[in-house]
């Protein structure tokens, strides 16, 4: 099954637009009315909907390390990558890894 992404509220909306232009299924925290929701609530939304959470918030890494189940997390440090490169990296990831393979794992860009 193809990877579907969910972008947390700290991820620039230009990344969602770039992914959509490339045919990738993506939702955002703001579009789903989850802005201001706790990290655990956002991670649960992504898991229930089979979406890999894309974030630059290390609190999600702590949740994953504590054993909270998730459909996968992609973590990147915003200051280390350009937005266009993040889009390309996410597209590549979605083409070489399945949703089943990334479930429960954290991928660092």
N, C-alpha and C positions, 0 to 999 in steps of 0.2 A: 504494500500500500504506500502511496506517495505521502511525503511529509506535508503537513499543513502547519502553518506557523500562527502564533499569537504573540503580538508585540506588546511588551509592558508599557506603562505610561511614560517612561523615560526615553523611549525610542522615537526618533524623529519620524514623522509621518511620511517623509520623502522615501524612507525605506519601504514602507507598505506600498506606496505608489510604484516604486521601481520593481518590486516583486510582482505586483499585479500585472504590470506591463509585460512581464516575462512568463505569465500564465501560472504563477504560484498562488495557491489558496492561502490567504492571510486575513486575520482579524486584528483589531487593536483594542487595547483596554478602554480607550475613550469611546470607540464605536460601540462597544458592548456595554457601556454604562458602568464600567468598573473603576473609573478613576477615583482614587481615594480609598479603594478597597485594600484590605490587608494583602500582604504577599501570599499568605496561605490561601486566601480566597481566590486570588488570581491564578495561582498554581493549580488549584482544584478545578477552576473553570477550564483551564487549558487541558487538564487530564481528562475530565469528563467528556470534552469535545474532541479528544484525540489530537490535540495541537501541541506542538513543541513550543515552549515559551522562549522568546528571544529577549534578552535583558542585558543591562550593564550594571545591575543592582546586585551586589554580593550577598544580600540577605537571602536571595533565592538559592544560592550555593549552600548557605548554612542550612536551609530547609532540606535540601537534597541530602546533605551530609548527615542530617538527623534522622533520615529514613522516611521522610514524607514521600509517598508515591507520586510519580509524575510521568508524563508522556515524553519527557526529554526536555533538556534546557540547553540553549545556546547562549554562551556568555562572551561578551566582548567589552573591552575598555574603550569607551567612546573617543578618548583623546589619542588612541593609537591607530585608528583606521579612518579613512574617508568613507562617507556614506555610500558612494558608488561601489567601493571595494566590498563593503559589508553586503550590499545587495548581491554582487557577483558571488561572494563566498556562500551566502545562503542558498542561492540558486544551485550552485555546484553541490552543496551538501544535499539538497533535496533530490539531486539526480543520481547520487552515488550511495546514499544510505536510505533504507526504508524506515517507515514509521515504527515498525516492529523492532528494528535494530537499534534505534536511538532511545526507545522507551526505557526510562529509568537511568539514563546516562546523561552526563554533562559534557558538552562539546565546547572547547575554548577556541575562539577565533583569534 
